[in-house]
Amino acid sequence: LLSYYHLQDGMDVAYMSKLRRVVVSTLDGTRKTLQVDDSKTIADLMVVICGKMGITNHEEYSLIHEKGRLQTMRRPKNAPRDYDKLETLKHKLQTDDGANWLSHAKTFRQLGIEETDNLLLQRKYFFSDQNVGARDPVQLNLLFIQLKEAILNGAHPISLSQAIELAGLQCQAEMGNLIPEKQYQKFNGLSEKDAKVRYIQVCRSLPTYGITFFLIKEKLPGKNKLVPRLFGVSKESVMRVDENTKEILQTWPLTRVRRWAATANLFTLDFGEYSQEGNYVIQTTEGEQISQLISGYIDIILRRKKKPDAFLNEGGDSNVILEENLTSGFTEGRRNKRVIHRCNRNRQTQRLRKGKMSTVKGVDYDIQWG
């Protein structure tokens, strides 16, 4: 019996309860103590946790370890010379650096989470947030608070007119109608929910909406010098962004990302035949967080593609979506990447051994999301 569990002489075995408590809070101040299965990964528990918090769209949410986030703020040993300057810039630009998102592939025990630790449940992926409206008051309120904090912290550059409009909507949502009425007319009579919906709609119109930023360093062309830059990830693309104005300098659709790799201080992107300049290499200590974010978006896209409506198009000459797993990686850090091929149902397909891409006659091997 013991050999079945791969137990050998001299091993220490701990007898522990399968159930544990976790303290989960949200941005609106809601705080709940939940009982979960300690043997399951966080990915498996997100359905239960989000359900208990009144959230149905669990795949776009994740947990932040509040205690761990405070620990990441400490100055590390052997920090680079410009460490303080970069930390000041991160705080000013409100990047995602230092946000201690929990890995969905591990259990709470593996991550060292104590039962008394507070976990913040927050939207990590901005994929189907366009559907959030007055019919879903829980997600509407959480998205409103998250965007309000981002606006007030300066995460999104806005004009004076946009700031005035957002301020008016925020006051209308939080305090209701203003007396005397002549001081405002545009939002008179808006309910709290409608004001929050309008606020979110204005935020969605911003060029930086839905982008997660990381402060990185990149090499100047033709020079052996590293300069600060912002690296952004959204549901559709990855991008280089000006660190001062947050103007998007260069964009690569996710469909052109062939593979990626993260090490302790570097993150590498391979765009295959789409880039004549070779791999894009950046210096960052947040490579694993960037990798998880890109993987998360691609996983969401592929899960949506598995729905029946996504497999068939109208007309007699139907299309099918074939999905294969590609094992791709660099010398350090390997990542699994899924590739979608869109082909005619009548075309011949041949699946090869695991780890190799399928051969589809007459079909280009570009990734297509729909």
N, C-alpha and C positions, 0 to 999 in steps of 0.2 A: 504493500500500500504506500509506504513512504517513498519507494523508488518511483512510483507513478507521479509524484509531485517533485521529482528530481531532488529529493533531500538526501544528504550524505552525512556520514559521521562527522561530528564536530561543528555542525551548523547550529546557529541559534535560531530558535523558532519563537515568535512572539504571538501570544494568544490575545487577540484584540476583537472588539466589537465591529461588526460589519457596518453598523449605522453610526453616523456622526452628525454633529450639529454644525451649521455654517451660518454666519451672520451676514446677511445681504442687505445693502441699502441702495437707494436710487437718488438721483439728483433732486427730486422733489421732497426729500426728507423722509420718505418711507423707509422703514427699517424692520426687517423680519428675521427671526431665527428659524431656520428650516432644518428638517431632518432628512439626510440623503444617504445613499448607498456609497460607502467609502471605497468600495472596490471598483467603482465605475470611473471612467475618465470624465473630465469636465465636459467634453463634447457630448457624452451621453447624458450628463446631468443638466445641461442647459435647457432641455425641453421641460424638465421638472421645475427648475428654478424660475425660468421665465413664466411658466404657467402659474406658479404660486404668486408671482408679482403682477399677474394680470396682463402679461405680454404674450401674444400669439406668435409673433415673428421671431423665434428664438435664434435662427441662424445668423442674424445680423447683429447680435449682441454678444458681449463678452464681459469678463470680470477683471477688475483692476484691484491688485493687492495694495491697499492703502498704506500699510506698514512698510511694504517693500518699496513703494514709491518714495517715501521719506528717506529710506536708506540709500536710494540711488542719488539723492541730492548731496551726499557727503563727498568731499573731495577725495578721489582715489589716490592711492600711492602711485608714485612714478607718473603723475599727471603731466601732460605736455605744457610747454611754456605759456601757450595762449589759452590754457584751460579756463581761467576766469573770464577772459574775453568771450570765449565761445559760449560759456554758461549764461553770461549776460545777454548774448544775442539770442540764445534759445528761449530765454524767458521773455524777451521783447517780442519775438516772432511767434510765440505760443506754438512751438512745434510739438510733435508727439514723442520727442526724445525723453527718456526717463519714465514714460508711462509704463508701469509694470503690469502689462496684460498677461494673464495666466495662459499658459499653453494648453490647448484643448486636448492634446494627445496624452496628457498625464493626469494622475489622480491628485487630490488635495494632499494626500500623505506624501506622495513623491515630490511635491512642490514645497513641502514643509509648512503648510498652512495650518495654524492652530485654530481650535474651535472658537477662541475669543477674538481672532483677527476679523477686521471689518473688510468686506469685499464690496466694491462699488460696481453695480450692474449698469452698463452704459452701452449705447450704440457704437459699434466699432466700424461697421460696414454700411456705407450709404449706397444701397443698391435699389431697394424697392420703397424707399422713404417717400417717393412721389405719391404713393397711395395712402399715406397717412393723412387723415382728415378728421372732421368732427365726429364721424361714426366710431372712431377709435380714440376715446378721450384719454386713455392711459398713455399710449404712444404719442399722441398729440402733445400732451403736457410735457412728457420727457424730452421730446424733440425741441419743443419751444424753449425749455430751460437750457438745454445743451447749446442751442444756437444763440440764445441770449448771452450766455457766459462767453461764448466765442466772440460775439460782436463787442461786448464790453471789454474784453481782454485784448482786443485788437488783432485777433487771429485773421479776420477778413478785412482788407482795406475797403472803405466805403467813402462815398462823397458826403458833403454836408447835407444835401437834400435827402439822401438815403438815411443818414443819421437822424434827421428830424422826423422822417416818416416812421422809422423803426421805434424811435422814442415815443411817438404818439400812440403807436399800436401797443407798445409795452404798457404804457400807462392805462390805455383803454382795457387791456386784458387783465391787469392786476388791480386797478382801482375803479373801473367802471366809468360812467359818464361824468364829465367835468362840469361844474357849475361856477361861473355863468357859461351858458352854452355858446355865446358868441366867441369865446376864446378858442373854440374848435368846432369845426363843422364836418370835416371829411369823415371822421369815424363815429359821428354821433349815432347812438342806438345800436352799435355793434355789440353783440354778446361776447362773453369771455372766450368761448370756443371760436367764434368767427374772427375775433381779433387775433387770436393765436394762429389761426389758419392763414390770415393775411400776413402776419409777421413772418411765418415760415415761407410763404410764397415770395416775399421780398428777398429773403436770404437765399432762396434757391436761384434767384436771378443773378447772384454775385458770381463772378468768374472763378472764385476760389472755393465755392460751395462744394462739399463732398470730397475735398482733397485733404489727405493726411500728409502733413509736412514733417520732414526730418532734416536737421541741419547736418550737412556733410561737407567734405572738402573734395575738390576735383582739380585735376592738373590742367593748367593752361596750355593750349595748343602751341607746340614749338618751344615751350619753356619748362624748365624743371622746377616748377613752383606750384604749390597747392594753395587754392583760394577757397574761402567759404562760399557755399551755395546751398540752396534748398532743393531737396529731392521730394517730389510729390507722388502720391499713389491715389488713384480714384478707381471707380468701378469700370472705367473704360480704358485707362491709359496710365503710364508712368511718365514723369516729366521733370525737366530741369526748370527751376524757378529762381528769379532774381531775389537775393536775400534781403534787399532793401525795400523794393516796391512790390514784391510778390507777383511780378509780371511773369507770365509763362514764356520761357525762352525756347524750349524745344519739347516736343511731345512724341511719345512712341505708343501707339495703341497696344493694348495687352495681346491682341492677336499677333503681334510681331515679336513678342518675347518668346524666344525659343527655350532658353534655360537660364538659371541664375544660381549663384552660390554665395554663401556668407561665411566669412571667417571672423576672427576676433576683432580685426580692425579694417577689414575690406568687404565690399559688396560688389559683385560682378554681374553684369547683365549681358547676355548674348542674344543679338537680334538676327543672327544667321545672315541670310543673303540680303536682308533689308538694310544693313549697315555696311557702308564702304570703309568706315573708320575702325572696324574691329569691335572688340568688346568695350563696353562702357564700365569703367572701374572707378569707384568712389571710396574715399576713406571715411569710415564711420564705425562707431562701436555699437550701433543699433542694427547691424546686418540681420540678426535673427528676427527682430521685430518687423523689419521691412519684408523679409522672406515670408513670414507668417501672414502678413497683410496681403501680399500678392497671391499667395496660395489660397487664402480665405476667399478672396474675390473670385478666383477661378473655380474654386469648389462650388460656390453659390451659383455661378453661371452654369456649370455642368449639371448641378442638381435640378435647376430649372429646365434644362434641356431634356431631362429624362421624363418630364411630364408628357402624357399622351399627345396633347395638342401640339407639342413642339416637334413631334416626329413626322407628321404628315402635313403636306401642303395641299391646297385645293387643286383639282384637276386630275385627269387620269394618269399623267406621267408623274407619279408621286416621287418625292425625295425621301431619303432616309438619312439618319444621322448615325454614323458609326463612331464608337469611342474606343480608343486603345490607351493603354498605359505605356508611357515611355520612361525608361529609367535614364535620367539625364543628370550630369553633374560635372564638376571640375575636379581638379586634384584634391582640393579641400572643400568639403561640404557638398553632399549630393542631394538633389531634390527630385521628387517624382512629379512628372508633368503629364497632363492629359491632353491629347490632341483630338480634335473633332474634324472629320472629313465629311463633306456633304457630297453625295453622289447619287446617281440615278439608281433606283431600286433594281433595275434589270441588269446593271453592270456587274461584272464578275468581281467578287472580292475574295481575297485569300489571306487568312490569318497565319502569321509566322510564329515562331517560338516567343515565349515571354521575354520582354525586354527589347523587342524589335518592332518596328512600325509595320502595320499591315500594308499590303500592296493593293491599291485600288486602280484598275486600268482606266486611263484617260482622265485622271483626276489630279489636280494640283494639290500639293500637300500643305497649303496655307491653312492656318487655323481660322475657322469661321464660327462666329457665335450666333448666326441666324440671318 
